[in-house]
């Protein structure tokens, strides 16, 4: 059964490129372009990993991360943040209080993204109870 990945980014061209590559690597991929669509897709699609650009409209990445960690009805999935150079310090500060599986700057090629997703999932399997420390600080 393919690994389910939810990609969230406001850039539809980047989303299409990442989705195409990840699908060719065997992932089952859903996409969202804003916070509301992300939350809805999280609940319906039940991904195994969330790849999130924090600079999204309608709730922002910090709103999505907060909801995932604080709402008991939200699926708990590892997250990879894809940061745009110069991302808002306020958004990153608000996210930093939560455990994040990893973060990378974009753009990155699809092969590297697939590798990061597999790495985060492998760490989760090795330590199912522990959360990775947030690379953004606390």
OpenMM code with the backbone's topology and positions (N, CA, C; nanometers):
from openmm import Vec3, app, unit

residues = "UNK UNK UNK UNK UNK UNK UNK UNK UNK UNK UNK UNK UNK UNK UNK UNK UNK UNK UNK UNK UNK UNK UNK UNK UNK UNK UNK UNK UNK UNK UNK UNK UNK UNK UNK UNK UNK UNK UNK UNK UNK UNK UNK UNK UNK UNK UNK UNK UNK UNK UNK UNK UNK UNK UNK UNK UNK UNK UNK UNK UNK UNK UNK UNK UNK UNK UNK UNK UNK UNK UNK UNK UNK UNK UNK UNK UNK UNK UNK UNK UNK UNK UNK UNK UNK UNK UNK UNK UNK UNK UNK UNK UNK UNK UNK UNK UNK UNK UNK UNK UNK UNK UNK UNK UNK UNK UNK UNK UNK UNK UNK UNK UNK UNK UNK UNK UNK UNK UNK UNK UNK UNK UNK UNK UNK UNK UNK UNK UNK UNK UNK UNK UNK UNK UNK UNK UNK UNK".split()
positions = [
    Vec3(0.0848, -0.1178, 0.0000),
    Vec3(0.0000, 0.0000, 0.0000),
    Vec3(0.0894, 0.1242, 0.0000),
    Vec3(0.0661, 0.2178, -0.0911),
    Vec3(0.1530, 0.3359, -0.0985),
    Vec3(0.1387, 0.4271, 0.0229),
    Vec3(0.2473, 0.4949, 0.0555),
    Vec3(0.2482, 0.5930, 0.1630),
    Vec3(0.1675, 0.7150, 0.1191),
    Vec3(0.0755, 0.7586, 0.2069),
    Vec3(-0.0088, 0.8755, 0.1777),
    Vec3(0.0607, 1.0026, 0.2280),
    Vec3(0.0735, 1.0984, 0.1372),
    Vec3(0.1408, 1.2252, 0.1666),
    Vec3(0.0455, 1.3392, 0.1331),
    Vec3(0.0354, 1.4348, 0.2244),
    Vec3(-0.0386, 1.5573, 0.1974),
    Vec3(0.0620, 1.6695, 0.1779),
    Vec3(0.0631, 1.7294, 0.0578),
    Vec3(0.1488, 1.8428, 0.0251),
    Vec3(0.0661, 1.9705, 0.0337),
    Vec3(0.1163, 2.0697, 0.1059),
    Vec3(0.0441, 2.1963, 0.1206),
    Vec3(0.1377, 2.3108, 0.0847),
    Vec3(0.1006, 2.3831, -0.0212),
    Vec3(0.1815, 2.4961, -0.0669),
    Vec3(0.0907, 2.5868, -0.1499),
    Vec3(0.1066, 2.7184, -0.1381),
    Vec3(0.0226, 2.8078, -0.2176),
    Vec3(0.0607, 2.8115, -0.3664),
    Vec3(0.1772, 2.7621, -0.4024),
    Vec3(0.2252, 2.7654, -0.5403),
    Vec3(0.1764, 2.6421, -0.6162),
    Vec3(0.0773, 2.6596, -0.7022),
    Vec3(0.0178, 2.5439, -0.7710),
    Vec3(0.1157, 2.4747, -0.8646),
    Vec3(0.2115, 2.5493, -0.9211),
    Vec3(0.3100, 2.4893, -1.0109),
    Vec3(0.4062, 2.3989, -0.9329),
    Vec3(0.4496, 2.4469, -0.8185),
    Vec3(0.5376, 2.3671, -0.7336),
    Vec3(0.4642, 2.2436, -0.6823),
    Vec3(0.3381, 2.2613, -0.6411),
    Vec3(0.2577, 2.1470, -0.5964),
    Vec3(0.2480, 2.0408, -0.7052),
    Vec3(0.2201, 2.0835, -0.8278),
    Vec3(0.2067, 1.9882, -0.9388),
    Vec3(0.3386, 1.9156, -0.9643),
    Vec3(0.4490, 1.9880, -0.9592),
    Vec3(0.5797, 1.9255, -0.9818),
    Vec3(0.6116, 1.8240, -0.8724),
    Vec3(0.5934, 1.8639, -0.7465),
    Vec3(0.6203, 1.7712, -0.6356),
    Vec3(0.5274, 1.6508, -0.6411),
    Vec3(0.3999, 1.6748, -0.6672),
    Vec3(0.3041, 1.5644, -0.6727),
    Vec3(0.3415, 1.4664, -0.7832),
    Vec3(0.3742, 1.5175, -0.9004),
    Vec3(0.4117, 1.4305, -1.0118),
    Vec3(0.5307, 1.3439, -0.9778),
    Vec3(0.6317, 1.4031, -0.9161),
    Vec3(0.7507, 1.3250, -0.8814),
    Vec3(0.7199, 1.2224, -0.7731),
    Vec3(0.6503, 1.2646, -0.6687),
    Vec3(0.6206, 1.1709, -0.5599),
    Vec3(0.5323, 1.0555, -0.6083),
    Vec3(0.4365, 1.0842, -0.6941),
    Vec3(0.3527, 0.9769, -0.7499),
    Vec3(0.4373, 0.8791, -0.8310),
    Vec3(0.5341, 0.9315, -0.9062),
    Vec3(0.6217, 0.8433, -0.9843),
    Vec3(0.7107, 0.7585, -0.8944),
    Vec3(0.7310, 0.8017, -0.7701),
    Vec3(0.8099, 0.7260, -0.6725),
    Vec3(0.7220, 0.6315, -0.5904),
    Vec3(0.5923, 0.6269, -0.6206),
    Vec3(0.5048, 0.5309, -0.5538),
    Vec3(0.4235, 0.5848, -0.4377),
    Vec3(0.4278, 0.7145, -0.4125),
    Vec3(0.3488, 0.7737, -0.3051),
    Vec3(0.2065, 0.8012, -0.3534),
    Vec3(0.1115, 0.7992, -0.2613),
    Vec3(-0.0262, 0.8428, -0.2872),
    Vec3(-0.0334, 0.9857, -0.2342),
    Vec3(-0.0562, 1.0833, -0.3223),
    Vec3(-0.0405, 1.2238, -0.2865),
    Vec3(-0.1711, 1.3012, -0.3011),
    Vec3(-0.2039, 1.3776, -0.1965),
    Vec3(-0.3126, 1.4757, -0.2025),
    Vec3(-0.2471, 1.6123, -0.1842),
    Vec3(-0.3142, 1.7163, -0.2342),
    Vec3(-0.2583, 1.8508, -0.2228),
    Vec3(-0.3615, 1.9473, -0.1657),
    Vec3(-0.3092, 2.0557, -0.1096),
    Vec3(-0.3926, 2.1660, -0.0605),
    Vec3(-0.3121, 2.2941, -0.0801),
    Vec3(-0.3840, 2.4062, -0.0972),
    Vec3(-0.3156, 2.5335, -0.1203),
    Vec3(-0.3352, 2.6343, -0.0082),
    Vec3(-0.4191, 2.6025, 0.0916),
    Vec3(-0.4379, 2.6948, 0.2038),
    Vec3(-0.4709, 2.6147, 0.3297),
    Vec3(-0.4803, 2.6859, 0.4417),
    Vec3(-0.5026, 2.6203, 0.5698),
    Vec3(-0.6350, 2.5472, 0.5807),
    Vec3(-0.7422, 2.6075, 0.5293),
    Vec3(-0.8737, 2.5425, 0.5367),
    Vec3(-0.8773, 2.4141, 0.4556),
    Vec3(-0.8245, 2.4204, 0.3351),
    Vec3(-0.8193, 2.3014, 0.2496),
    Vec3(-0.7299, 2.1944, 0.3123),
    Vec3(-0.6217, 2.2359, 0.3766),
    Vec3(-0.5311, 2.1422, 0.4433),
    Vec3(-0.6026, 2.0664, 0.5546),
    Vec3(-0.6718, 2.1386, 0.6409),
    Vec3(-0.7425, 2.0748, 0.7528),
    Vec3(-0.8479, 1.9771, 0.7011),
    Vec3(-0.9241, 2.0191, 0.6015),
    Vec3(-1.0265, 1.9317, 0.5436),
    Vec3(-0.9629, 1.8053, 0.4848),
    Vec3(-0.8536, 1.8223, 0.4110),
    Vec3(-0.7875, 1.7080, 0.3483),
    Vec3(-0.7227, 1.6178, 0.4522),
    Vec3(-0.6669, 1.6751, 0.5572),
    Vec3(-0.6112, 1.5937, 0.6660),
    Vec3(-0.7165, 1.4983, 0.7224),
    Vec3(-0.8343, 1.5498, 0.7443),
    Vec3(-0.9415, 1.4681, 0.8023),
    Vec3(-0.9918, 1.3607, 0.7060),
    Vec3(-1.0001, 1.3914, 0.5777),
    Vec3(-1.0537, 1.2961, 0.4793),
    Vec3(-0.9487, 1.1969, 0.4297),
    Vec3(-0.8312, 1.2456, 0.3999),
    Vec3(-0.7267, 1.1666, 0.3346),
    Vec3(-0.6442, 1.0835, 0.4334),
    Vec3(-0.6342, 1.1302, 0.5585),
    Vec3(-0.5560, 1.0644, 0.6632),
    Vec3(-0.4143, 1.0296, 0.6164),
    Vec3(-0.3355, 1.1318, 0.5857),
    Vec3(-0.1997, 1.1060, 0.5360),
    Vec3(-0.1096, 1.0478, 0.6441),
    Vec3(-0.0006, 0.9893, 0.5993),
    Vec3(0.1008, 0.9377, 0.6915),
    Vec3(0.2091, 1.0411, 0.7180),
    Vec3(0.2141, 1.1451, 0.6346),
    Vec3(0.3071, 1.2555, 0.6543),
    Vec3(0.2474, 1.3802, 0.5898),
    Vec3(0.2754, 1.4946, 0.6526),
    Vec3(0.2287, 1.6244, 0.6039),
    Vec3(0.3509, 1.7072, 0.5666),
    Vec3(0.3555, 1.7539, 0.4410),
    Vec3(0.4617, 1.8422, 0.3938),
    Vec3(0.3979, 1.9795, 0.3786),
    Vec3(0.4410, 2.0746, 0.4616),
    Vec3(0.3696, 2.2007, 0.4775),
    Vec3(0.4578, 2.3220, 0.4559),
    Vec3(0.4139, 2.4110, 0.3693),
    Vec3(0.4740, 2.5437, 0.3555),
    Vec3(0.4041, 2.6322, 0.4582),
    Vec3(0.4761, 2.6866, 0.5558),
    Vec3(0.4103, 2.7659, 0.6606),
    Vec3(0.3427, 2.8937, 0.6129),
    Vec3(0.3832, 2.9465, 0.4987),
    Vec3(0.3288, 3.0731, 0.4488),
    Vec3(0.2052, 3.0486, 0.3622),
    Vec3(0.1013, 2.9908, 0.4188),
    Vec3(-0.0232, 2.9658, 0.3452),
    Vec3(-0.1340, 3.0553, 0.3992),
    Vec3(-0.2323, 3.0812, 0.3160),
    Vec3(-0.3465, 3.1623, 0.3556),
    Vec3(-0.4454, 3.0803, 0.4379),
    Vec3(-0.5440, 3.1488, 0.4943),
    Vec3(-0.6559, 3.0881, 0.5674),
    Vec3(-0.6104, 2.9984, 0.6814),
    Vec3(-0.5494, 3.0586, 0.7785),
    Vec3(-0.5081, 2.9867, 0.8979),
    Vec3(-0.3583, 2.9770, 0.9114),
    Vec3(-0.2872, 2.9865, 0.8024),
    Vec3(-0.1417, 2.9800, 0.8045),
    Vec3(-0.0897, 2.8458, 0.8520),
    Vec3(0.0374, 2.8241, 0.8265),
    Vec3(0.1006, 2.7007, 0.8709),
    Vec3(0.0986, 2.6866, 1.0212),
    Vec3(0.1135, 2.7989, 1.0920),
    Vec3(0.1113, 2.7911, 1.2382),
    Vec3(-0.0271, 2.7511, 1.2883),
    Vec3(-0.1323, 2.7959, 1.2210),
    Vec3(-0.2676, 2.7550, 1.2590),
    Vec3(-0.2909, 2.6072, 1.2349),
    Vec3(-0.2406, 2.5567, 1.1227),
    Vec3(-0.2539, 2.4135, 1.0913),
    Vec3(-0.1787, 2.3301, 1.1952),
    Vec3(-0.0542, 2.3666, 1.2218),
    Vec3(0.0270, 2.2905, 1.3179),
    Vec3(-0.0375, 2.2927, 1.4557),
    Vec3(-0.0859, 2.4078, 1.4986),
    Vec3(-0.1527, 2.4182, 1.6282),
    Vec3(-0.2742, 2.3264, 1.6339),
    Vec3(-0.3567, 2.3295, 1.5303),
    Vec3(-0.4767, 2.2467, 1.5289),
    Vec3(-0.4426, 2.0979, 1.5318),
    Vec3(-0.3435, 2.0567, 1.4535),
    Vec3(-0.3042, 1.9157, 1.4504),
    Vec3(-0.2589, 1.8695, 1.5885),
    Vec3(-0.1835, 1.9524, 1.6589),
    Vec3(-0.1304, 1.9117, 1.7887),
    Vec3(-0.2277, 1.9288, 1.9048),
    Vec3(-0.3213, 2.0212, 1.8939),
    Vec3(-0.4088, 2.0486, 2.0079),
    Vec3(-0.5490, 1.9915, 1.9950),
    Vec3(-0.5948, 1.9607, 1.8741),
    Vec3(-0.7290, 1.9052, 1.8540),
    Vec3(-0.7205, 1.7533, 1.8597),
    Vec3(-0.7824, 1.6905, 1.9613),
    Vec3(-0.7721, 1.5445, 1.9756),
    Vec3(-0.8340, 1.4672, 1.8586),
    Vec3(-0.9155, 1.5317, 1.7780),
    Vec3(-0.9793, 1.4637, 1.6651),
    Vec3(-0.8979, 1.4712, 1.5366),
    Vec3(-0.7906, 1.5487, 1.5375),
    Vec3(-0.7063, 1.5607, 1.4179),
    Vec3(-0.6073, 1.4446, 1.4143),
    Vec3(-0.5820, 1.3914, 1.2930),
    Vec3(-0.4813, 1.2855, 1.2833),
    Vec3(-0.3431, 1.3396, 1.3196),
    Vec3(-0.2694, 1.2628, 1.3958),
    Vec3(-0.1348, 1.3019, 1.4375),
    Vec3(-0.0357, 1.2417, 1.3385),
    Vec3(0.0250, 1.3265, 1.2586),
    Vec3(0.1166, 1.2816, 1.1547),
    Vec3(0.2471, 1.3592, 1.1648),
    Vec3(0.3583, 1.2961, 1.1261),
    Vec3(0.4833, 1.3720, 1.1228),
    Vec3(0.4747, 1.4805, 1.0159),
    Vec3(0.5452, 1.5892, 1.0400),
    Vec3(0.5407, 1.7026, 0.9491),
    Vec3(0.6800, 1.7400, 0.9019),
    Vec3(0.6851, 1.7788, 0.7760),
    Vec3(0.8051, 1.8380, 0.7184),
    Vec3(0.7646, 1.9785, 0.6755),
    Vec3(0.8374, 2.0773, 0.7234),
    Vec3(0.8117, 2.2140, 0.6801),
    Vec3(0.8998, 2.2447, 0.5606),
    Vec3(0.8398, 2.2986, 0.4556),
    Vec3(0.9144, 2.3472, 0.3393),
    Vec3(0.9152, 2.4987, 0.3482),
    Vec3(1.0275, 2.5530, 0.3845),
    Vec3(1.0373, 2.6960, 0.4119),
    Vec3(1.0833, 2.7738, 0.2901),
    Vec3(1.0133, 2.8817, 0.2623),
    Vec3(1.0568, 2.9765, 0.1622),
    Vec3(1.1628, 3.0638, 0.2266),
    Vec3(1.2689, 3.0931, 0.1529),
    Vec3(1.3712, 3.1820, 0.2062),
    Vec3(1.3056, 3.3119, 0.2510),
    Vec3(1.3325, 3.3525, 0.3736),
    Vec3(1.2743, 3.4755, 0.4264),
    Vec3(1.1354, 3.4548, 0.4857),
    Vec3(1.1024, 3.3308, 0.5236),
    Vec3(0.9719, 3.3041, 0.5848),
    Vec3(0.9510, 3.3934, 0.7062),
    Vec3(0.8263, 3.4238, 0.7346),
    Vec3(0.7899, 3.5103, 0.8453),
    Vec3(0.8405, 3.4558, 0.9785),
    Vec3(0.9144, 3.5387, 1.0508),
    Vec3(0.9656, 3.4980, 1.1808),
    Vec3(0.8509, 3.4653, 1.2767),
    Vec3(0.7425, 3.5410, 1.2708),
    Vec3(0.6290, 3.5178, 1.3607),
    Vec3(0.5687, 3.3793, 1.3381),
    Vec3(0.5492, 3.3411, 1.2120),
    Vec3(0.4940, 3.2094, 1.1814),
    Vec3(0.5879, 3.1007, 1.2323),
    Vec3(0.7178, 3.1149, 1.2051),
    Vec3(0.8142, 3.0144, 1.2500),
    Vec3(0.8215, 3.0072, 1.4021),
    Vec3(0.8146, 3.1207, 1.4686),
    Vec3(0.8168, 3.1235, 1.6146),
    Vec3(0.6960, 3.0495, 1.6719),
    Vec3(0.5788, 3.0706, 1.6140),
    Vec3(0.4576, 3.0041, 1.6619),
    Vec3(0.4614, 2.8531, 1.6380),
    Vec3(0.5268, 2.8105, 1.5323),
    Vec3(0.5369, 2.6676, 1.5023),
    Vec3(0.6433, 2.6002, 1.5885),
    Vec3(0.7466, 2.6737, 1.6280),
    Vec3(0.8618, 2.6163, 1.6966),
    Vec3(0.8269, 2.5473, 1.8286),
    Vec3(0.7131, 2.5764, 1.8860),
    Vec3(0.6781, 2.5134, 2.0149),
    Vec3(0.6281, 2.3703, 1.9973),
    Vec3(0.6094, 2.3269, 1.8737),
    Vec3(0.5599, 2.1919, 1.8466),
    Vec3(0.6703, 2.1053, 1.7868),
    Vec3(0.6641, 1.9730, 1.8111),
    Vec3(0.7637, 1.8855, 1.7489),
    Vec3(0.7380, 1.8748, 1.5984),
    Vec3(0.8394, 1.9030, 1.5212),
    Vec3(0.8317, 1.8949, 1.3754),
    Vec3(0.9317, 1.7883, 1.3327),
    Vec3(0.8910, 1.7019, 1.2404),
    Vec3(0.9776, 1.5931, 1.1967),
    Vec3(1.1035, 1.6408, 1.1275),
    Vec3(1.0924, 1.7480, 1.0519),
    Vec3(1.2074, 1.7977, 0.9786),
    Vec3(1.1680, 1.9279, 0.9100),
    Vec3(1.2660, 1.9969, 0.8593),
    Vec3(1.2359, 2.1142, 0.7777),
    Vec3(1.3430, 2.1296, 0.6714),
    Vec3(1.3048, 2.1861, 0.5604),
    Vec3(1.3935, 2.2078, 0.4471),
    Vec3(1.3576, 2.3411, 0.3830),
    Vec3(1.4519, 2.3984, 0.3128),
    Vec3(1.4205, 2.5176, 0.2356),
    Vec3(1.3859, 2.4755, 0.0933),
    Vec3(1.3038, 2.5560, 0.0298),
    Vec3(1.2664, 2.5268, -0.1077),
    Vec3(1.3160, 2.6381, -0.1976),
    Vec3(1.3247, 2.6122, -0.3239),
    Vec3(1.2785, 2.4887, -0.3876),
    Vec3(1.3781, 2.3755, -0.3660),
    Vec3(1.3281, 2.2552, -0.3715),
    Vec3(1.4120, 2.1360, -0.3672),
    Vec3(1.3599, 2.0428, -0.4757),
    Vec3(1.4459, 1.9553, -0.5231),
    Vec3(1.3988, 1.8663, -0.6286),
    Vec3(1.3129, 1.7549, -0.5689),
    Vec3(1.2285, 1.6955, -0.6522),
    Vec3(1.1350, 1.5929, -0.6078),
    Vec3(1.2032, 1.4701, -0.5503),
    Vec3(1.3193, 1.4333, -0.6055),
    Vec3(1.3914, 1.3171, -0.5548),
    Vec3(1.4338, 1.3409, -0.4101),
    Vec3(1.4853, 1.4607, -0.3828),
    Vec3(1.5286, 1.4944, -0.2464),
    Vec3(1.4093, 1.4993, -0.1503),
    Vec3(1.2969, 1.5524, -0.1960),
    Vec3(1.1769, 1.5549, -0.1125),
    Vec3(1.1324, 1.4125, -0.0784),
    Vec3(1.1328, 1.3238, -0.1770),
    Vec3(1.0952, 1.1835, -0.1520),
    Vec3(1.1883, 1.1213, -0.0485),
    Vec3(1.3175, 1.1509, -0.0583),
    Vec3(1.4148, 1.0981, 0.0380),
    Vec3(1.3862, 1.1497, 0.1796),
    Vec3(1.3522, 1.2799, 0.1919),
    Vec3(1.3234, 1.3368, 0.3234),
    Vec3(1.1977, 1.2739, 0.3839),
    Vec3(1.0978, 1.2526, 0.3005),
    Vec3(0.9743, 1.1902, 0.3502),
    Vec3(1.0042, 1.0506, 0.4028),
    Vec3(1.0786, 0.9732, 0.3266),
    Vec3(1.1137, 0.8371, 0.3719),
    Vec3(1.1955, 0.8406, 0.5004),
    Vec3(1.2852, 0.9377, 0.5118),
    Vec3(1.3683, 0.9505, 0.6313),
    Vec3(1.2840, 0.9819, 0.7550),
    Vec3(1.1910, 1.0754, 0.7419),
    Vec3(1.1041, 1.1115, 0.8550),
    Vec3(1.0182, 0.9917, 0.8960),
    Vec3(0.9643, 0.9203, 0.7988),
    Vec3(0.8816, 0.8030, 0.8304),
    Vec3(0.9642, 0.6920, 0.8933),
    Vec3(1.0872, 0.6730, 0.8492),
    Vec3(1.1747, 0.5709, 0.9081),
    Vec3(1.2058, 0.6038, 1.0537),
    Vec3(1.2321, 0.7308, 1.0820),
    Vec3(1.2565, 0.7701, 1.2216),
    Vec3(1.1336, 0.7471, 1.3070),
    Vec3(1.0168, 0.7709, 1.2504),
    Vec3(0.8922, 0.7509, 1.3256),
    Vec3(0.8745, 0.6032, 1.3600),
    Vec3(0.9094, 0.5139, 1.2669),
    Vec3(0.8980, 0.3708, 1.2925),
    Vec3(0.9979, 0.3253, 1.3982),
    Vec3(1.1176, 0.3860, 1.3987),
    Vec3(1.2197, 0.3504, 1.4963),
    Vec3(1.1828, 0.3955, 1.6365),
    Vec3(1.1168, 0.5102, 1.6500),
    Vec3(1.0808, 0.5664, 1.7794),
    Vec3(0.9335, 0.6057, 1.7788),
    Vec3(0.8419, 0.5070, 1.7835),
    Vec3(0.7000, 0.5397, 1.7698),
    Vec3(0.6418, 0.6230, 1.8834),
    Vec3(0.7036, 0.6221, 2.0006),
    Vec3(0.6474, 0.6962, 2.1131),
    Vec3(0.7085, 0.8353, 2.1255),
    Vec3(0.8350, 0.8487, 2.0933),
    Vec3(0.9038, 0.9768, 2.1071),
    Vec3(0.8771, 1.0646, 1.9878),
    Vec3(0.8728, 1.1953, 2.0095),
    Vec3(0.8621, 1.2938, 1.9031),
    Vec3(1.0013, 1.3488, 1.8776),
    Vec3(1.0307, 1.3776, 1.7543),
    Vec3(1.1583, 1.4409, 1.7212),
    Vec3(1.1599, 1.5816, 1.7793),
    Vec3(1.2753, 1.6229, 1.8256),
    Vec3(1.2880, 1.7605, 1.8754),
    Vec3(1.2688, 1.8555, 1.7601),
    Vec3(1.2095, 1.9670, 1.7876),
    Vec3(1.1856, 2.0667, 1.6832),
    Vec3(1.3179, 2.1254, 1.6375),
    Vec3(1.3474, 2.1199, 1.5062),
    Vec3(1.4711, 2.1787, 1.4573),
    Vec3(1.4687, 2.3309, 1.4592),
    Vec3(1.3524, 2.3885, 1.4879),
    Vec3(1.3409, 2.5341, 1.4883),
    Vec3(1.3681, 2.5928, 1.6251),
    Vec3(1.3966, 2.5081, 1.7226),
    Vec3(1.4211, 2.5566, 1.8582),
    Vec3(1.2957, 2.5515, 1.9414),
    Vec3(1.3069, 2.5877, 2.0672),
    Vec3(1.1888, 2.5880, 2.1530),
    Vec3(1.1794, 2.7130, 2.2348),
] * unit.nanometer
topology = app.Topology()
chain = topology.addChain("A")
for resn in residues:
    res = topology.addResidue(resn, chain)
    for name in ("N", "CA", "C"):
        topology.addAtom(name, app.Element.getBySymbol(name[0]), res)
